[in-house]
Amino acid sequence: MDENEIPALGRPFELGMLYDIRTNNIITNRRIWEEKSIKLHTVSQPQPQCDFDFTTEDTISAKTSFLDINADLKLSVLFGLVGVNGSAKYLENHRRFTRQSRVSLKYRCRTHFKELEIKTIMSERQVDRSALNYGTASHIVSGILYGIDAIFIFDRNATDDEDERQIHKKLEAMVKFLPKTSVASNIDEGKLLNDVKFTYHGDIPLDCEPTSFEEAVNIYKTLPSKIGHKGENCVPMTVWLYPLHKLTGKTLTLNRHLLDVTVVNQIQDRLENIQILRMKCNDLASRPTCEYDESYRQKIVEVRTIVDKSERELKTRLSKTVTAVTSIDLVKQNVEDILKEFKKSTISYENLDKNLSEMRTVINVLDTCVRKIQPVTKDIPFKLPPKENFFGDLREDESRSTTAEQRKQKLRSNIRSLRKPVKEDIDMFILKYSETEKTNIKQSNVERDDDFEHSISVRPSKPSIIRSFKDMIHIALQLPRNVTGDYLYEVSYRCVDDVVWKIFRTETTGIKKSLGPFLKCNTDYVFRVRRNCNGVLGEYSEISDVIKTEYCSCKNCDVWCWFIFTM
């Protein structure tokens, strides 16, 4: 068996490490030789090479080929058995919509190669035999090629009025110019540039995340200077593995390494179909009907949940099958049986795609109606009528006549019976006409604070950001002036690209600060708030402007959110 060459995918490889090619995992707690001996028998030589490449495809096959991933390692990545970092995070970034044009540019730089002289170091006989015979190890890391990869992703969503092919061609031409010259001298498509979204996945962290095409161009030009004069900022890019059995004389039985490419492609195609279903769900969720009608939006969310569940189940079953210690022929047969079973199930791609097609037909018809609905542009004054005398009568001293007491009890009974339906009607009215940002609902002030149970809560103001830190943001929620005491508020938040709102409940107590939920760094969020009065929910505030958490190079940091209540 010859040496194996695999991509590092952001994993922390070092010379002399043990590796299990059957599971594609690094064994970090065992070494055959001491670190001093490894450094003594390491040879380093420069191999400078820099180039760039780009792709307009976003399929699993195109991405793995873009990063030089072979069929065997591809399965480990697809099933989540191998953690990826740095530029390899590109594998987890997928298009969200079917009419989303994407062009990915890869800047590739290689600096030097380090090799472990295994034959020389073995001649010294300074070997840890227990590590050499370690059961799960199959190879030794014998060579590492260092460098960096930086992948720039450019996305542009085409509207219904735009030609998707033309948008894609313009975006492709724009990205081709990026490594060669400046934007201003070659690209005059200002509108196209403004609507392009940019994402970076690289082995060198950036000082700040670029938000425009021009910033991406500037970052691209500074990448060579970030590598270091001697390549000190480079990371392992390609790894060579020396078979352990050549040192021990023992034979090694491999399963997944011999898995047929055809079977791998079948698994890949099935997972690709699931990704297509996910994009179609997002397409429908962004339609005017789903934005207008909560019931249709909820149906799309339910289908999306089923799609995600089917993907998890398929990956779980396939990963257990391909990692099983059995004959390769049996593995192939079991994989084919699982794929056939899923194809016949109710959550198959064919059945789910058919359901989405039927929903799309209905939504397309409803869209034509929803687009004709004129937005409410007038302020609708809503003023409560003056309080009747019986309100005051209910607060009179109890030393009244029997007739007055009977009349009071009757009025109380009438009020209790009418309060709930009237409140529901008012809430329905407020909710219906507050869905558009151009609608304002005005309410007259309440004369007495103790008439709280006969009043309607005022709509909260729009949340706004006060300040932002690396791991914390402060958001202001202004309370109505006539609100006193401590009350429960329900704050909803979501990512800009998500459909489903997450809910966080807080009280205006103490110094009127309440610790909010965990957010993710470098993410766009929107917020809204409404009052919860004894289980009766008020109307939502206006949706806040987009609030972006601070950029962090690790891209997985949690951000604390504080809600500050002001009057």
DOMIMI-253478 format. One record per residue (C-alpha): x, y, z. Coordinates in steps of 0.05 Angstrom, whole numbers. Each point is the difference from the previous one (the first is absolute). Layout:
BEGIN
{X->X; Y->Y; Z->Z}
...
***
This chain:
BEGIN
{X->0; Y->0; Z->0}
{X->28; Y->68; Z->-20}
{X->-3; Y->64; Z->40}
{X->-69; Y->33; Z->2}
{X->-10; Y->74; Z->-15}
{X->-59; Y->35; Z->33}
{X->-21; Y->73; Z->11}
{X->8; Y->27; Z->70}
{X->-68; Y->36; Z->1}
{X->23; Y->46; Z->56}
{X->18; Y->-57; Z->47}
{X->62; Y->8; Z->45}
{X->47; Y->-50; Z->-32}
{X->72; Y->-8; Z->24}
{X->57; Y->-44; Z->-24}
{X->2; Y->-67; Z->36}
{X->-73; Y->-1; Z->18}
{X->-40; Y->-64; Z->-4}
{X->-60; Y->-3; Z->-46}
{X->-57; Y->-48; Z->-11}
{X->-18; Y->0; Z->-74}
{X->-61; Y->-44; Z->13}
{X->-35; Y->55; Z->40}
{X->42; Y->59; Z->-27}
{X->17; Y->22; Z->71}
{X->64; Y->26; Z->30}
{X->27; Y->-37; Z->62}
{X->28; Y->55; Z->44}
{X->16; Y->-38; Z->64}
{X->52; Y->-47; Z->-29}
{X->68; Y->10; Z->-32}
{X->50; Y->-52; Z->-25}
{X->60; Y->46; Z->9}
{X->17; Y->56; Z->48}
{X->-9; Y->71; Z->-25}
{X->75; Y->13; Z->5}
{X->15; Y->-58; Z->-48}
{X->-54; Y->22; Z->-48}
{X->29; Y->71; Z->-5}
{X->70; Y->-29; Z->-9}
{X->-22; Y->-43; Z->-60}
{X->-45; Y->52; Z->-34}
{X->20; Y->29; Z->-67}
{X->-31; Y->65; Z->-25}
{X->4; Y->28; Z->-70}
{X->-34; Y->60; Z->-33}
{X->-54; Y->-12; Z->-51}
{X->-29; Y->69; Z->-17}
{X->-61; Y->-2; Z->-43}
{X->-59; Y->48; Z->-4}
{X->-60; Y->-2; Z->-47}
{X->-75; Y->10; Z->0}
{X->-61; Y->-36; Z->-26}
{X->-75; Y->11; Z->-1}
{X->-63; Y->-41; Z->-8}
{X->-72; Y->17; Z->-16}
{X->-28; Y->-66; Z->26}
{X->-23; Y->-12; Z->71}
{X->-12; Y->-75; Z->0}
{X->33; Y->-48; Z->49}
{X->41; Y->-29; Z->-57}
{X->25; Y->68; Z->-22}
{X->18; Y->22; Z->71}
{X->39; Y->-64; Z->17}
{X->36; Y->4; Z->-66}
{X->16; Y->73; Z->13}
{X->36; Y->-21; Z->64}
{X->31; Y->-64; Z->-29}
{X->-39; Y->-48; Z->45}
{X->-1; Y->-72; Z->-22}
{X->-60; Y->-46; Z->2}
{X->16; Y->-34; Z->66}
{X->13; Y->64; Z->39}
{X->-61; Y->31; Z->-32}
{X->-46; Y->-49; Z->37}
{X->31; Y->17; Z->67}
{X->-11; Y->74; Z->-14}
{X->-72; Y->-9; Z->-24}
{X->-18; Y->-42; Z->60}
{X->32; Y->49; Z->49}
{X->51; Y->-51; Z->23}
{X->57; Y->48; Z->-15}
{X->1; Y->70; Z->28}
{X->23; Y->53; Z->-50}
{X->28; Y->70; Z->14}
{X->29; Y->59; Z->-37}
{X->-11; Y->1; Z->-75}
{X->-32; Y->-70; Z->4}
{X->-61; Y->33; Z->33}
{X->-18; Y->17; Z->-71}
{X->-28; Y->-71; Z->-5}
{X->-55; Y->18; Z->49}
{X->-22; Y->63; Z->-35}
{X->-58; Y->-14; Z->-47}
{X->-45; Y->43; Z->-43}
{X->-66; Y->17; Z->34}
{X->-43; Y->13; Z->-62}
{X->-6; Y->-31; Z->-69}
{X->5; Y->68; Z->-34}
{X->63; Y->17; Z->38}
{X->61; Y->9; Z->-45}
{X->66; Y->-19; Z->32}
{X->72; Y->6; Z->-22}
{X->57; Y->-24; Z->46}
{X->71; Y->23; Z->-7}
{X->58; Y->-38; Z->32}
{X->68; Y->32; Z->13}
{X->51; Y->-56; Z->9}
{X->70; Y->9; Z->27}
{X->51; Y->-53; Z->18}
{X->65; Y->18; Z->35}
{X->41; Y->-59; Z->26}
{X->1; Y->-75; Z->9}
{X->22; Y->-39; Z->62}
{X->17; Y->-74; Z->-2}
{X->17; Y->-50; Z->54}
{X->58; Y->-46; Z->-16}
{X->-33; Y->-63; Z->24}
{X->54; Y->-49; Z->-22}
{X->54; Y->39; Z->36}
{X->-40; Y->10; Z->64}
{X->-20; Y->-74; Z->0}
{X->74; Y->-20; Z->-3}
{X->11; Y->31; Z->68}
{X->-48; Y->-50; Z->31}
{X->-29; Y->53; Z->46}
{X->-72; Y->-23; Z->-10}
{X->-59; Y->-4; Z->47}
{X->-23; Y->-70; Z->-15}
{X->-67; Y->9; Z->36}
{X->-16; Y->58; Z->-46}
{X->26; Y->-37; Z->-61}
{X->-49; Y->-56; Z->14}
{X->-57; Y->47; Z->18}
{X->-63; Y->-34; Z->-26}
{X->-37; Y->58; Z->-33}
{X->60; Y->30; Z->-36}
{X->12; Y->-16; Z->-73}
{X->50; Y->53; Z->-24}
{X->52; Y->50; Z->22}
{X->3; Y->73; Z->-23}
{X->64; Y->0; Z->-40}
{X->-6; Y->64; Z->-41}
{X->-37; Y->67; Z->3}
{X->-6; Y->54; Z->-53}
{X->-13; Y->68; Z->32}
{X->-37; Y->59; Z->-28}
{X->-68; Y->34; Z->3}
{X->-66; Y->-1; Z->-38}
{X->-47; Y->59; Z->-1}
{X->-69; Y->-9; Z->-30}
{X->-43; Y->60; Z->-19}
{X->-74; Y->-15; Z->-11}
{X->-42; Y->51; Z->-39}
{X->-76; Y->-9; Z->1}
{X->-54; Y->39; Z->-37}
{X->-74; Y->-16; Z->3}
{X->-39; Y->12; Z->-64}
{X->-69; Y->32; Z->8}
{X->-61; Y->-23; Z->-39}
{X->10; Y->57; Z->-49}
{X->73; Y->-17; Z->-14}
{X->31; Y->-50; Z->-47}
{X->37; Y->-50; Z->44}
{X->48; Y->-21; Z->-56}
{X->20; Y->72; Z->-15}
{X->12; Y->14; Z->74}
{X->43; Y->-63; Z->5}
{X->41; Y->20; Z->-61}
{X->12; Y->70; Z->27}
{X->19; Y->-26; Z->69}
{X->48; Y->-51; Z->-31}
{X->33; Y->54; Z->-42}
{X->6; Y->45; Z->60}
{X->35; Y->-53; Z->42}
{X->48; Y->-17; Z->-57}
{X->26; Y->71; Z->3}
{X->14; Y->-1; Z->74}
{X->70; Y->-32; Z->1}
{X->24; Y->41; Z->-60}
{X->-20; Y->73; Z->8}
{X->-43; Y->49; Z->38}
{X->-75; Y->1; Z->-1}
{X->-8; Y->73; Z->-20}
{X->36; Y->-8; Z->-67}
{X->-37; Y->-62; Z->-22}
{X->-68; Y->-4; Z->34}
{X->-53; Y->53; Z->-8}
{X->-59; Y->-41; Z->24}
{X->-12; Y->40; Z->63}
{X->-67; Y->-31; Z->16}
{X->27; Y->-70; Z->-8}
{X->57; Y->15; Z->47}
{X->-46; Y->29; Z->53}
{X->-43; Y->-63; Z->1}
{X->58; Y->-50; Z->3}
{X->10; Y->-35; Z->67}
{X->70; Y->-21; Z->19}
{X->25; Y->-57; Z->44}
{X->72; Y->-18; Z->17}
{X->27; Y->-68; Z->21}
{X->76; Y->0; Z->8}
{X->58; Y->-28; Z->39}
{X->22; Y->71; Z->19}
{X->-49; Y->38; Z->45}
{X->-19; Y->69; Z->-22}
{X->3; Y->63; Z->42}
{X->-71; Y->17; Z->-21}
{X->-52; Y->-36; Z->-42}
{X->-9; Y->35; Z->-68}
{X->-70; Y->22; Z->-18}
{X->9; Y->24; Z->-71}
{X->33; Y->-22; Z->-64}
{X->52; Y->56; Z->4}
{X->20; Y->-21; Z->70}
{X->7; Y->-72; Z->-26}
{X->47; Y->25; Z->-55}
{X->43; Y->36; Z->51}
{X->3; Y->-61; Z->45}
{X->19; Y->-44; Z->-58}
{X->59; Y->46; Z->-16}
{X->26; Y->-2; Z->72}
{X->-1; Y->-76; Z->7}
{X->72; Y->-12; Z->-23}
{X->26; Y->47; Z->54}
{X->-38; Y->-37; Z->54}
{X->35; Y->-66; Z->-14}
{X->66; Y->24; Z->31}
{X->70; Y->6; Z->-29}
{X->17; Y->-71; Z->20}
{X->-70; Y->-29; Z->-4}
{X->-8; Y->2; Z->75}
{X->-75; Y->12; Z->-5}
{X->-11; Y->-60; Z->-46}
{X->-38; Y->-62; Z->19}
{X->2; Y->-73; Z->-24}
{X->-34; Y->-6; Z->-68}
{X->19; Y->-68; Z->-27}
{X->22; Y->-60; Z->42}
{X->38; Y->-63; Z->-19}
{X->-14; Y->-64; Z->40}
{X->50; Y->-56; Z->6}
{X->-31; Y->-70; Z->10}
{X->12; Y->-25; Z->71}
{X->2; Y->-73; Z->-22}
{X->66; Y->13; Z->-36}
{X->30; Y->11; Z->69}
{X->-36; Y->-55; Z->37}
{X->-7; Y->-52; Z->-54}
{X->-74; Y->-10; Z->17}
{X->-53; Y->1; Z->-53}
{X->-55; Y->53; Z->1}
{X->-72; Y->-12; Z->-19}
{X->-35; Y->60; Z->-29}
{X->-74; Y->8; Z->-15}
{X->-20; Y->70; Z->-20}
{X->64; Y->14; Z->-36}
{X->-20; Y->-50; Z->-54}
{X->-72; Y->23; Z->-5}
{X->-20; Y->6; Z->-73}
{X->-3; Y->70; Z->-29}
{X->-68; Y->-16; Z->-30}
{X->-29; Y->-13; Z->70}
{X->31; Y->64; Z->26}
{X->-32; Y->39; Z->-57}
{X->-68; Y->-31; Z->15}
{X->4; Y->24; Z->72}
{X->24; Y->68; Z->-24}
{X->-58; Y->7; Z->-49}
{X->-51; Y->-17; Z->54}
{X->28; Y->52; Z->48}
{X->2; Y->50; Z->-58}
{X->-74; Y->-11; Z->-12}
{X->-15; Y->15; Z->73}
{X->38; Y->66; Z->-7}
{X->-43; Y->18; Z->-61}
{X->-63; Y->-13; Z->42}
{X->26; Y->47; Z->53}
{X->11; Y->55; Z->-51}
{X->-70; Y->-10; Z->-28}
{X->-29; Y->7; Z->71}
{X->37; Y->66; Z->8}
{X->-26; Y->23; Z->-68}
{X->-72; Y->-11; Z->21}
{X->11; Y->31; Z->69}
{X->22; Y->65; Z->-32}
{X->-62; Y->5; Z->-45}
{X->-50; Y->57; Z->14}
{X->-54; Y->-49; Z->21}
{X->43; Y->-30; Z->55}
{X->20; Y->68; Z->24}
{X->-73; Y->21; Z->3}
{X->-31; Y->-64; Z->27}
{X->29; Y->-35; Z->61}
{X->-35; Y->-66; Z->-16}
{X->36; Y->-10; Z->-67}
{X->66; Y->20; Z->31}
{X->-10; Y->-52; Z->54}
{X->-13; Y->-53; Z->-52}
{X->66; Y->15; Z->-33}
{X->35; Y->-4; Z->67}
{X->-30; Y->-68; Z->13}
{X->24; Y->-26; Z->-67}
{X->69; Y->29; Z->13}
{X->1; Y->-37; Z->67}
{X->-17; Y->-65; Z->-35}
{X->56; Y->12; Z->-51}
{X->51; Y->12; Z->56}
{X->-24; Y->-62; Z->37}
{X->6; Y->-44; Z->-63}
{X->72; Y->25; Z->-10}
{X->19; Y->-17; Z->72}
{X->-30; Y->-69; Z->-4}
{X->33; Y->-15; Z->-66}
{X->69; Y->23; Z->23}
{X->-6; Y->-39; Z->65}
{X->-18; Y->-65; Z->-33}
{X->51; Y->7; Z->-56}
{X->57; Y->19; Z->47}
{X->-12; Y->-61; Z->43}
{X->-1; Y->-44; Z->-62}
{X->63; Y->25; Z->-33}
{X->40; Y->-2; Z->65}
{X->-21; Y->-70; Z->18}
{X->55; Y->-52; Z->6}
{X->-23; Y->-48; Z->-54}
{X->14; Y->-19; Z->-72}
{X->0; Y->54; Z->-52}
{X->-52; Y->-36; Z->-42}
{X->-48; Y->-2; Z->59}
{X->11; Y->75; Z->12}
{X->-18; Y->15; Z->-72}
{X->-62; Y->-43; Z->3}
{X->-24; Y->32; Z->65}
{X->11; Y->71; Z->-28}
{X->-40; Y->-17; Z->-62}
{X->-56; Y->-29; Z->43}
{X->-4; Y->62; Z->43}
{X->-3; Y->46; Z->-61}
{X->-55; Y->-42; Z->-31}
{X->-39; Y->0; Z->65}
{X->4; Y->76; Z->6}
{X->-22; Y->7; Z->-72}
{X->-64; Y->-38; Z->15}
{X->-14; Y->35; Z->66}
{X->-49; Y->57; Z->12}
{X->59; Y->48; Z->13}
{X->35; Y->-17; Z->-65}
{X->24; Y->56; Z->-46}
{X->-53; Y->-17; Z->-51}
{X->-58; Y->3; Z->49}
{X->24; Y->64; Z->35}
{X->14; Y->34; Z->-67}
{X->-70; Y->-18; Z->-24}
{X->-30; Y->30; Z->63}
{X->40; Y->64; Z->-9}
{X->-21; Y->4; Z->-73}
{X->-73; Y->-3; Z->20}
{X->11; Y->54; Z->53}
{X->37; Y->43; Z->-50}
{X->-59; Y->-4; Z->-48}
{X->-48; Y->25; Z->53}
{X->47; Y->54; Z->26}
{X->13; Y->26; Z->-71}
{X->-74; Y->11; Z->-9}
{X->-7; Y->33; Z->68}
{X->61; Y->44; Z->-14}
{X->-38; Y->34; Z->-56}
{X->-55; Y->18; Z->50}
{X->47; Y->22; Z->56}
{X->38; Y->47; Z->-47}
{X->-65; Y->36; Z->-15}
{X->-12; Y->16; Z->74}
{X->16; Y->73; Z->10}
{X->41; Y->17; Z->62}
{X->-36; Y->41; Z->53}
{X->31; Y->69; Z->-4}
{X->-48; Y->39; Z->44}
{X->2; Y->7; Z->75}
{X->-61; Y->-34; Z->29}
{X->-19; Y->38; Z->64}
{X->-27; Y->-47; Z->53}
{X->-27; Y->35; Z->61}
{X->-37; Y->-32; Z->57}
{X->-68; Y->30; Z->16}
{X->-8; Y->38; Z->65}
{X->-10; Y->-43; Z->61}
{X->-72; Y->-12; Z->18}
{X->-26; Y->20; Z->68}
{X->-5; Y->-72; Z->22}
{X->76; Y->-5; Z->5}
{X->-3; Y->53; Z->53}
{X->-60; Y->-34; Z->31}
{X->40; Y->-63; Z->9}
{X->51; Y->39; Z->41}
{X->-51; Y->33; Z->45}
{X->-4; Y->-16; Z->74}
{X->-34; Y->-66; Z->16}
{X->-51; Y->35; Z->45}
{X->-52; Y->2; Z->-56}
{X->-71; Y->-24; Z->-4}
{X->-18; Y->-72; Z->-17}
{X->-23; Y->22; Z->-69}
{X->67; Y->33; Z->-14}
{X->36; Y->-63; Z->24}
{X->-42; Y->-43; Z->-48}
{X->13; Y->48; Z->-56}
{X->74; Y->-1; Z->16}
{X->3; Y->-76; Z->-2}
{X->-37; Y->0; Z->-66}
{X->49; Y->50; Z->-30}
{X->59; Y->-41; Z->25}
{X->-28; Y->-62; Z->-32}
{X->-11; Y->37; Z->-66}
{X->70; Y->28; Z->1}
{X->31; Y->-69; Z->13}
{X->-40; Y->-31; Z->-57}
{X->17; Y->56; Z->-49}
{X->73; Y->13; Z->20}
{X->31; Y->-61; Z->-34}
{X->-36; Y->4; Z->-68}
{X->11; Y->76; Z->-3}
{X->73; Y->-9; Z->17}
{X->7; Y->-54; Z->-53}
{X->-32; Y->45; Z->-52}
{X->46; Y->57; Z->17}
{X->61; Y->-44; Z->0}
{X->-20; Y->-28; Z->-68}
{X->-10; Y->70; Z->-27}
{X->68; Y->23; Z->26}
{X->36; Y->-63; Z->-25}
{X->-32; Y->4; Z->-69}
{X->17; Y->73; Z->-13}
{X->68; Y->1; Z->35}
{X->29; Y->-52; Z->-48}
{X->20; Y->56; Z->-48}
{X->51; Y->50; Z->22}
{X->-40; Y->57; Z->-29}
{X->-59; Y->-9; Z->48}
{X->-2; Y->40; Z->64}
{X->-51; Y->-14; Z->55}
{X->-13; Y->57; Z->48}
{X->-33; Y->-7; Z->68}
{X->-25; Y->52; Z->48}
{X->32; Y->5; Z->68}
{X->-31; Y->-36; Z->59}
{X->-24; Y->48; Z->53}
{X->9; Y->-45; Z->61}
{X->56; Y->-47; Z->15}
{X->-46; Y->-48; Z->36}
{X->-41; Y->-11; Z->-64}
{X->54; Y->-46; Z->-26}
{X->-47; Y->-59; Z->-11}
{X->-44; Y->43; Z->-46}
{X->58; Y->27; Z->-42}
{X->40; Y->-22; Z->-60}
{X->76; Y->-3; Z->4}
{X->36; Y->49; Z->-45}
{X->43; Y->-28; Z->-56}
{X->74; Y->-1; Z->21}
{X->49; Y->41; Z->-40}
{X->48; Y->-31; Z->-49}
{X->62; Y->-32; Z->33}
{X->65; Y->36; Z->-16}
{X->73; Y->-15; Z->14}
{X->37; Y->44; Z->51}
{X->70; Y->-28; Z->-5}
{X->36; Y->-62; Z->-24}
{X->60; Y->-36; Z->28}
{X->39; Y->-61; Z->-22}
{X->-40; Y->-47; Z->44}
{X->-59; Y->42; Z->21}
{X->-53; Y->46; Z->-29}
{X->-48; Y->48; Z->35}
{X->-69; Y->9; Z->-30}
{X->-48; Y->54; Z->24}
{X->-75; Y->-15; Z->9}
{X->-38; Y->64; Z->15}
{X->-62; Y->-11; Z->43}
{X->-65; Y->41; Z->-7}
{X->-4; Y->58; Z->48}
{X->-64; Y->-23; Z->32}
{X->29; Y->-68; Z->19}
{X->18; Y->-7; Z->73}
{X->24; Y->-58; Z->41}
{X->35; Y->-64; Z->-22}
{X->-30; Y->-36; Z->-59}
{X->18; Y->-59; Z->-44}
{X->24; Y->14; Z->-70}
{X->11; Y->-50; Z->-56}
{X->60; Y->14; Z->-45}
{X->4; Y->-37; Z->-66}
{X->64; Y->-3; Z->-41}
{X->25; Y->-36; Z->-62}
{X->56; Y->0; Z->-50}
{X->-15; Y->42; Z->-61}
{X->3; Y->-62; Z->-45}
{X->-45; Y->-41; Z->45}
{X->-75; Y->-4; Z->-1}
{X->-17; Y->-25; Z->70}
{X->2; Y->48; Z->59}
{X->31; Y->-21; Z->66}
{X->-32; Y->26; Z->64}
{X->32; Y->26; Z->64}
{X->-43; Y->25; Z->58}
{X->25; Y->53; Z->48}
{X->-27; Y->45; Z->55}
{X->12; Y->74; Z->12}
{X->27; Y->-9; Z->70}
{X->56; Y->30; Z->42}
{X->44; Y->46; Z->-40}
{X->-41; Y->-18; Z->-60}
{X->52; Y->-44; Z->-33}
{X->-11; Y->-72; Z->-17}
{X->51; Y->-49; Z->-27}
{X->-20; Y->-24; Z->-69}
{X->14; Y->-61; Z->-42}
{X->64; Y->-25; Z->-30}
{X->13; Y->28; Z->-70}
{X->54; Y->-19; Z->-50}
{X->56; Y->47; Z->-21}
{X->3; Y->31; Z->-69}
{X->-75; Y->-12; Z->-11}
{X->-57; Y->46; Z->-21}
{X->-60; Y->0; Z->47}
{X->-67; Y->35; Z->5}
{X->-42; Y->9; Z->63}
{X->-72; Y->15; Z->20}
{X->-36; Y->4; Z->67}
{X->-70; Y->-3; Z->28}
{X->-31; Y->4; Z->69}
{X->-28; Y->-60; Z->38}
{X->-54; Y->23; Z->48}
{X->-27; Y->-58; Z->42}
{X->4; Y->-47; Z->-59}
{X->-30; Y->50; Z->-49}
{X->51; Y->17; Z->-54}
{X->3; Y->70; Z->-28}
{X->19; Y->20; Z->-70}
{X->72; Y->-6; Z->-25}
{X->43; Y->61; Z->-7}
{X->30; Y->17; Z->-67}
{X->56; Y->-46; Z->-22}
{X->67; Y->30; Z->18}
{X->52; Y->21; Z->-50}
{X->51; Y->-54; Z->-16}
{X->47; Y->-7; Z->59}
{X->67; Y->-34; Z->-16}
{X->42; Y->-31; Z->55}
{X->75; Y->14; Z->0}
{X->47; Y->-40; Z->-44}
{X->43; Y->-54; Z->33}
{X->53; Y->-41; Z->-35}
{X->-24; Y->-66; Z->31}
{X->-70; Y->12; Z->-29}
{X->-33; Y->-43; Z->55}
{X->3; Y->46; Z->61}
{X->-62; Y->13; Z->41}
{X->-23; Y->72; Z->9}
{X->-40; Y->22; Z->61}
{X->-59; Y->46; Z->-12}
{X->-25; Y->49; Z->53}
{X->-69; Y->33; Z->-7}
{X->-1; Y->68; Z->32}
{X->-70; Y->27; Z->16}
{X->-8; Y->75; Z->-3}
{X->-60; Y->46; Z->9}
***
